[in-house]
Amino acid sequence: MFRNEVTQFFQNLQMEICQSLEEADGKATFQADEWQREGGGGGVSRILQNGNVIEKGGVNFSAVEGAMPEALRQNPDFQSEEFYATGVSIVLHPHNPHVPIIHMNVRYFETDGGKRAWFGGGIDLTPHYIVAEDAQFFHQSLKNTCDRHNPSYYPAFKKWADDYFFIKHRQETRGVGGIFFDRLHTQDGFTMQQRFDFVQSVGKTFAPVYTHFMHKNKGLAYTDQEKQWQYVRRGRYVEFNLVYDAGTKFGLETAGRIESILMSLPPQASWVYNFQPTEGSREAQTLQQLVKGIDWVC
């Protein structure tokens, strides 16, 4: 069954990414927390805390199924009696403000016993300080992955990410974006296997890209002012996840495991009233670049 192949890949991907992150961190190890969902299925949350580089991070795998939650039935895509969903979700918060926050999610959803199915996911980068070289490396890596499957993917999914990872109430992007996609199925001449091949490539892009940033920036010195700015930027991250993130909403609406759902939140963040960075500062320059439509690979 196709779902079994997809589920097995996601399980293996979780383990491979955890191993790569442990090696790059060099201190902490992931602690596995297996859980069961009352309505059907379960997963494994793997959490790393207080490492050399990563202050708090989670790499979660889940495979849940059962009766379609009433909260989702209002959506025409969810007009079914049952569902199956599996995927891997990752968020990493580093100690050093010069190492960026990163998020990735790859997922598969089906209803009607597999008669209707699709893939979704995305990967985006949230630097505390935007460095053009790092943003270019990140986007070029994603473009290379996309282009191996279809040249239309990167421009379409990059724009989708700009629009999705956007904090509307502040009119600023969460970071430098990345790619985002959803409802990928057999439309436009693609087969489900082709979609799955693409999702596998996205998943395997994560570890080499993020460990690059870990090795490159972990030793950079930082000031207390830069640390305080990191907490402000983390606060913005929290705002997006709790107000807009579809994965968070799905988890809450399907009675998901709250510890796994909220593992994306940082260990410490701050909200400074009416914070205004000094004109010309690196903080001000970063805020000025939190806008849609920047072409990082031009």
C-alpha positions in Angstrom: 0.0 0.0 0.0 1.3 3.4 -1.0 0.7 4.9 2.5 2.9 2.3 4.1 5.8 3.2 1.8 5.3 6.9 2.6 5.1 6.3 6.3 8.2 4.2 6.4 10.1 6.9 4.5 9.1 9.5 7.1 10.1 7.3 10.0 13.5 6.8 8.5 13.8 10.5 7.7 13.3 11.4 11.3 16.0 9.1 12.4 18.5 10.2 9.7 17.9 13.9 10.5 18.3 13.4 14.3 21.6 11.6 13.7 22.9 14.4 11.5 21.9 17.0 14.0 23.5 15.2 17.0 26.8 14.8 15.1 26.8 18.5 14.2 25.8 19.6 17.8 28.4 17.4 19.4 26.9 17.4 22.9 23.2 16.7 23.4 21.2 13.7 22.1 17.6 13.5 21.1 15.2 12.0 23.7 12.4 9.9 22.2 8.9 10.2 23.5 6.5 7.7 22.0 2.8 8.6 22.1 -0.6 7.2 21.1 -3.6 9.2 19.8 -6.8 8.3 21.4 -8.7 8.4 18.1 -6.1 6.2 16.3 -2.4 6.2 15.5 0.4 7.9 17.2 4.0 9.0 16.8 7.4 9.7 18.2 8.5 13.1 19.4 12.3 13.5 19.5 13.5 16.5 21.5 17.0 17.9 22.0 17.7 20.5 24.6 20.7 22.4 25.9 23.2 21.2 23.2 26.3 23.0 22.1 24.5 24.7 19.3 20.8 23.8 19.6 19.1 25.2 22.7 15.9 23.5 22.0 14.8 21.5 19.0 12.2 18.9 18.0 12.0 16.4 15.2 8.5 14.8 15.3 7.1 11.9 13.4 3.4 11.1 13.4 1.0 8.7 11.7 -2.6 9.3 12.8 -5.9 8.1 11.6 -9.6 7.7 12.4 -12.9 9.5 12.2 -12.7 12.9 10.4 -12.8 15.6 13.1 -15.9 17.7 13.0 -13.8 20.9 13.0 -12.4 19.9 9.5 -15.6 18.9 7.8 -16.4 22.5 6.9 -13.6 22.3 4.4 -14.6 20.6 1.1 -11.3 18.7 1.0 -12.3 16.9 4.2 -15.8 15.6 3.3 -15.1 12.1 4.3 -15.8 9.8 7.3 -12.2 9.0 7.9 -8.6 10.2 7.3 -5.0 9.1 7.5 -2.1 11.6 7.9 1.6 11.1 8.4 4.6 13.3 8.3 7.7 14.8 9.9 7.8 18.2 11.5 11.0 20.0 12.7 11.7 23.3 14.5 15.2 24.2 15.8 16.1 27.1 18.1 19.9 27.7 18.5 21.8 29.3 21.3 23.8 31.7 19.1 21.7 34.5 17.6 23.9 34.2 14.5 22.6 30.7 13.8 19.1 30.9 12.3 15.9 29.2 13.4 14.7 26.6 10.9 11.5 24.8 10.2 10.5 22.0 8.0 7.4 19.9 7.5 6.7 17.2 5.0 3.4 15.4 5.1 0.9 13.0 3.4 -2.9 13.1 3.8 -5.5 10.7 2.5 -9.2 10.1 2.8 -11.7 7.6 1.4 -9.2 4.7 1.9 -6.6 6.4 -0.3 -9.0 7.3 -3.2 -8.1 11.0 -2.4 -4.6 11.8 -1.3 -2.1 14.6 -1.5 1.3 15.8 -0.2 2.2 19.0 1.5 5.1 20.6 3.3 7.7 23.3 3.2 11.0 24.5 4.6 11.8 28.1 5.7 14.6 29.9 7.5 14.2 32.6 10.2 17.5 34.3 10.8 17.7 36.6 13.8 20.0 38.7 11.6 19.6 38.5 7.9 22.9 37.8 6.1 22.6 37.9 2.3 25.2 35.1 1.9 23.3 32.7 4.1 19.9 33.6 2.5 21.4 33.0 -0.9 22.9 29.6 0.1 19.6 28.5 1.6 17.4 29.5 -1.4 19.9 28.2 -4.0 19.9 24.8 -2.2 16.1 24.7 -2.3 16.0 25.8 -6.0 18.5 23.0 -6.8 16.2 20.5 -5.1 13.1 21.8 -6.9 14.8 22.0 -10.3 15.7 18.3 -10.2 12.0 17.5 -10.3 10.4 20.4 -12.2 11.6 23.9 -13.1 8.2 25.4 -12.2 8.4 24.2 -8.6 10.8 26.8 -7.1 9.2 30.0 -8.3 5.7 28.8 -7.5 6.6 27.4 -4.1 8.9 30.3 -3.2 6.0 32.7 -3.7 3.7 30.5 -1.8 6.1 30.5 1.1 6.4 34.3 1.0 2.6 34.6 1.3 2.2 31.8 3.9 5.1 32.7 6.3 3.8 36.2 6.7 2.8 37.8 10.0 -0.2 39.8 8.8 -0.8 41.8 11.9 2.8 43.2 11.7 3.0 43.2 7.9 6.4 41.4 7.9 7.6 38.0 6.8 8.6 35.5 9.5 12.1 35.3 8.0 13.7 34.9 4.5 11.1 32.4 3.4 11.8 29.2 1.5 9.3 27.0 -0.2 5.8 25.9 0.7 3.4 23.6 -1.1 0.1 21.8 -0.3 -2.5 19.6 -2.0 0.0 18.1 -4.4 -1.6 15.2 -6.1 -2.1 13.9 -9.6 -3.1 17.2 -11.2 -1.2 18.8 -14.1 0.1 15.5 -15.4 2.0 14.5 -12.3 1.7 11.1 -10.7 1.7 10.5 -7.0 5.0 8.8 -7.2 6.5 11.9 -8.8 5.1 14.0 -6.0 6.5 11.6 -3.5 9.9 11.7 -5.1 9.9 15.4 -4.8 8.9 15.3 -1.1 11.6 12.8 -0.4 14.2 15.2 -1.9 12.9 18.1 0.2 13.2 16.0 3.3 16.8 15.0 2.5 17.8 18.6 1.8 17.2 19.6 5.4 20.1 18.1 7.2 23.0 19.2 4.9 21.6 22.7 4.7 21.1 23.3 8.4 24.3 21.6 9.6 26.1 24.0 7.2 24.7 26.9 9.2 25.5 25.2 12.5 29.2 24.7 11.5 29.5 28.1 9.8 28.0 30.4 12.5 28.1 28.5 15.9 31.5 30.1 16.9 30.6 33.7 16.1 30.8 36.0 19.1 27.7 37.8 20.2 26.7 40.6 22.6 24.0 40.8 25.2 22.2 43.2 22.9 22.2 40.6 20.1 20.9 38.0 22.5 18.0 40.3 23.5 17.2 40.8 19.9 17.1 37.1 19.4 14.4 36.9 22.1 12.4 39.6 20.3 12.7 37.6 17.0 11.7 34.5 18.8 8.6 36.3 20.0 7.6 37.0 16.4 8.1 33.3 15.7 5.7 32.4 18.5 3.1 34.9 17.2 3.1 33.3 13.8 2.9 29.7 15.1 0.0 30.4 17.5 -2.0 32.7 15.2 -1.5 31.5 11.6 0.3 28.1 11.4 -2.0 25.6 9.7 -0.1 22.6 11.2 -0.6 23.9 14.7 -4.3 24.5 14.0 -4.7 21.0 12.5 -3.1 19.5 15.6 -5.3 21.3 18.0 -8.5 20.7 16.0 -7.8 16.9 15.7 -7.1 16.6 19.5 -3.4 16.1 18.8 -0.8 15.7 21.5 -0.2 19.2 22.9 3.5 18.7 23.8 4.3 17.7 20.3 2.2 20.5 18.8 3.9 23.2 20.9 7.4 21.8 20.6 7.9 24.5 18.0 8.0 27.2 20.7 11.4 28.5 21.9 12.5 28.0 25.5 12.6 31.8 26.0 11.3 34.8 24.1 10.3 38.4 24.8 7.8 41.0 23.7 9.2 44.5 24.2 6.5 47.2 24.1 6.7 49.3 20.9 10.2 48.1 20.2 12.0 50.4 17.7 15.5 49.4 16.6 18.2 52.1 16.3 18.2 53.6 12.8 21.0 52.1 10.7 21.5 49.2 13.1 21.7 45.5 12.1 18.4 45.0 13.8 16.8 47.8 11.7 18.4 46.4 8.5 16.9 43.0 9.3 13.4 44.4 9.8 13.7 46.2 6.5 14.3 42.9 4.7 11.3 41.1 6.2 9.3 41.6 3.1 7.8 39.5 0.4 9.3 39.0 -3.1 13.1 39.3 -2.5 14.9 37.3 -5.2 17.7 35.6 -3.2 19.1 33.7 -6.1 19.2 36.4 -8.8 
